Amino acid sequence: MQPYQPLACELYDHLEVACLYGYRLKVELTDGSTLEAQALTTRTNAAKEEFLCLRGADGPLEIRLDHLLAITPLDAGSRFGRVELGGTRCPS
C-alpha cells in the first residue's frame, strides 16, 4: 500500500459539509470503481491516515481519503456539486 497522502486542505470542507448534512454521495475511487453511500463522519487512525466513514447498502465502510477521486452529492439542494479530490494534496 502506498504511503498516505493528505488531501488539499480546502477540500476537507466539502467532506465536512457532506457529513454534517448526511448527504448521499456518489463516490468515485482512484481505482476506477464507484459506489453510492451516505456520508457519516471522518476519522484519523494512529498512523495519521484519514478516512471517510460511510453507510452503504451493505453496511458501514471506510475509505482512505487519498483513495477518493471525486464525490458528488445525490441529494436535492446540496451545498456543492461534484468535487474532484484525486491528485490534489496538502503540501508537506
C-alpha positions in Angstrom: 0.0 0.0 0.0 1.2 3.5 -0.9 2.1 5.9 1.9 -0.8 8.2 2.9 -1.0 11.5 1.0 -3.3 14.1 2.8 -5.9 15.9 0.7 -5.5 19.6 -0.1 -6.7 21.5 3.0 -9.5 23.4 1.2 -11.2 20.1 0.1 -11.8 18.9 3.7 -14.7 21.5 3.9 -16.7 19.5 1.3 -16.3 16.3 3.2 -17.3 18.0 6.5 -20.4 19.5 4.9 -21.3 16.1 3.4 -21.0 14.5 6.8 -22.8 17.3 8.6 -25.8 17.0 6.4 -25.6 13.3 5.9 -25.5 13.6 2.1 -25.9 10.5 0.0 -22.8 10.6 -2.3 -21.7 9.1 -5.5 -18.1 8.2 -4.6 -15.5 7.8 -7.4 -12.3 6.0 -6.3 -8.8 6.2 -7.8 -9.0 2.6 -8.9 -11.9 3.5 -11.3 -14.7 2.0 -9.1 -17.8 3.9 -7.9 -20.3 3.5 -5.1 -23.2 5.3 -3.5 -23.3 5.7 0.2 -24.3 8.2 3.0 -21.6 10.3 4.4 -21.3 9.9 8.2 -18.0 11.3 9.5 -14.3 11.3 9.1 -11.7 9.8 11.3 -7.9 9.6 11.7 -6.0 6.4 12.8 -2.9 6.2 14.8 -0.7 6.3 11.7 -2.3 9.7 10.8 -4.2 8.2 7.8 -7.6 9.9 7.3 -10.8 8.1 6.3 -14.3 9.0 5.2 -16.8 6.9 7.1 -19.9 6.0 5.0 -23.1 3.9 5.3 -23.5 1.8 2.1 -26.2 -0.6 1.1 -24.3 -3.4 2.7 -23.5 -1.5 5.9 -20.7 0.7 7.2 -17.5 1.3 5.3 -14.4 3.5 5.4 -12.4 4.8 2.5 -8.9 6.3 2.9 -9.1 9.9 1.7 -6.3 9.5 -0.8 -8.2 6.8 -2.5 -11.0 9.3 -3.3 -11.1 10.6 -6.9 -14.3 12.6 -6.6 -17.6 12.9 -4.6 -20.9 14.1 -5.9 -23.9 14.7 -3.6 -27.1 13.0 -4.8 -29.5 15.0 -2.5 -31.6 17.8 -4.0 -30.5 21.2 -2.7 -26.9 20.1 -1.8 -24.5 22.9 -1.0 -22.0 21.8 -3.6 -21.8 19.7 -6.8 -19.1 17.3 -7.9 -15.8 17.8 -6.2 -12.6 16.3 -7.6 -10.3 15.2 -4.8 -7.8 12.9 -6.5 -4.4 14.4 -7.3 -4.9 17.4 -5.1 -2.8 17.0 -1.9 -1.8 19.2 1.0 1.8 20.4 0.7 4.2 18.7 3.1 
